[in-house]
């Protein structure tokens, strides 16, 4: 008889879990993108040999990004000055968008007549592309800070309005009935019942306003800015340096991921720590009878 060697019962499941883990997916995606990038360059240069002088390699882009991070740049401002200028404009535009959109969305959710007055125009503004707002603001306000800030406001307001309006409509009616039964004034009910229930929707609106406002800001700076991240992209485009354009695009991605992980995620955990954790609820075993019964010495 021939004996077969036993297979470790834990090796295959552990390997499967490693391949299916979120970390494996996060590490695999950039590697796949890098492979597609290299294959694309190889295919294009095979058909058009002159494209080798136009298409940048990953190593050229990585070298450019490292120079920008270390402050060795040929642009008028280094990366940190450029992003700081754009961040100031983005912060001002987001603050205005959150206040204006929050007030309009709250009014639309509480009043049918206000909702009928604003609804069609909000949908129309929502359908406008960022490029149209950027060109309009450049023509209307010229060069400077006003045009990019207004572009952020016009881009972010409709998303804030829609999120806040839906949050008002989804507010728990039983709490309103209780407040009405105890004679709580409408203003106090809005401040102490409605506003706290709107926090998840306001947080989602802030995320949308940041992502879309950042895009609108960059496009506005391309057409109507004298500095900032969008203008710097145009600087490298005018210089016919494709690695500079792609490098700054990747810097935008890193910047967005940094904000998502180190700002929005931390704020979400802080503001909504009262929520039960879905993972903990699913993974924690139920207490046994021995754990439920108090032990007496």
VENSUL-V473205 format. One record per pair of residues at least 4 apart in sequence whose ideal C-beta (glycine too) atoms are under 8 Angstrom apart, sorted by the first residue. I is the first residue (numbers start at 0). GAP is how many residues later the second one is. Records with the same first field share a line. If there is no record, write none. Layout:
I=GAP  GAP
This chain:
6=4  5
7=4
8=4
9=4
10=4
11=4
12=4
13=4
14=4
15=4
16=4
17=6
18=5
19=4
20=4
21=4
22=4
23=4
24=4
26=4
27=4
28=4
29=4
30=4
31=4
32=4
33=4  24
34=4
35=4
36=4  21
37=4  19  20
38=4
39=4  15
40=4  14  16
41=4
42=4
43=4  7  11
44=4  6  7  10
49=4
50=4
53=188
54=187
55=4  5  186  187  190
56=4
57=4
58=4
59=4  183
60=4  182  185  186  189
61=4
62=4  180
63=4  177  179  180  183
64=4  182  185  186
65=4
66=5  6
67=4  5  10  11  179  180  183
68=10
70=7  8  9
72=4  5  6
73=165
74=7  157  160  161
75=151  159
76=4  5  8  150  155
77=4
78=4  172
79=4
80=4
81=4  145  146  147  150
82=4  146  172
83=4
84=4  142  143  144
85=4  62  131  132  135  142  143  144
86=4
87=4  57
88=4  56  59  60  63  128  139
89=4  62  120  123  124  127
90=4
91=4  53  57  60
92=4  55  56  57  58  59  60  63  120  124
93=4  58  62  112  115  116  119
94=4
95=4  53  56  57
96=4  55  56  58  59  60  63  112  116
97=4  58  62  104  107  108  111
98=4
99=4  53  57  60
100=4  55  56  57  58  59  60  63  104  108
101=4  58  62  100  103
102=4
103=4  14  18  53  57  60
104=4  55  56  57  58  59  60  62  63
105=4  58  59  62  84  88  92
106=4  7  11
107=6  7  10  11  53  56  57  60
108=6  55  56  57  58  59  60
109=4  58  80
110=4
111=4
112=4
113=4
114=4  50
117=4  43
118=4
119=4
120=4
121=4  36  39  40
122=4  35
123=4
124=29  32  33
125=32  33  36
127=4  5  26
128=4
129=4  21  25  82  85  86  89
130=4  88
131=4
132=4  18  21  22  83  86  87
133=4  13  17  82  85  86  88  89  90
134=4  88
135=4
136=4  9  10  11  13  14  17  83  87
137=4  5  9  82  85  86
138=85
139=7  10
140=5  6  9  83
141=4  5  82
142=4  81  82  83
143=82
144=4
145=4
146=4  73  77  78
147=4  69  72  73  76  77  80  82
148=4
149=4
150=4  65  66  68  69
151=4  61  64  65  68
152=4  60
153=62
154=54  57  58  60  61
155=4  52  53  54  56  57  60
156=4
157=4
158=4  46  49  50  53
159=4  45  46  48  49
160=4
161=4
162=4  38  39  41  42  45
163=4  34  37  38  41
164=4
165=4  35
166=4  30  31  33  34  35
167=26  30
169=31
170=4  5  22  23  26  27
171=4  25
172=4
173=4
174=4  18  22
175=4  13  17
176=4
177=4
178=5  9  10  14
179=4  9
183=4  5  8
184=4
185=4
186=4
187=4
188=4  5
189=4  5
190=4
191=4
192=4
193=4
194=4
197=4
198=4  72  73
199=4  72
200=4
201=4
202=4  61  64  65  68  69
203=4
204=4
205=4  58
206=4  57
207=4
208=4
209=4  49  54
210=4  45
211=4
212=4
213=4  38  42
214=4
215=4
216=4  11  12  13
217=4  10  11  12  15  34
218=4  11
219=4  5  10
220=4  6  7  8  9  10  13
221=8  9  11  12
224=5  6
225=5
226=4  5
227=4
228=4  19  23
229=4
230=4
231=4  16
232=4  11  12  15  16
233=4
234=4  9
235=5  8  9  11  12
236=4  7  8
238=5
240=4
241=4
242=4
243=4
244=4
245=4
246=4
247=4
248=4
249=4
250=4
251=4
252=4
253=4
254=4
255=4
256=4
257=4  5
258=4  5
259=4  5
260=4
261=4
262=4
263=4
264=4
265=4
266=4
267=4
268=4
275=4  5
276=4
277=4
278=4
279=4
286=4  5
287=4
288=4
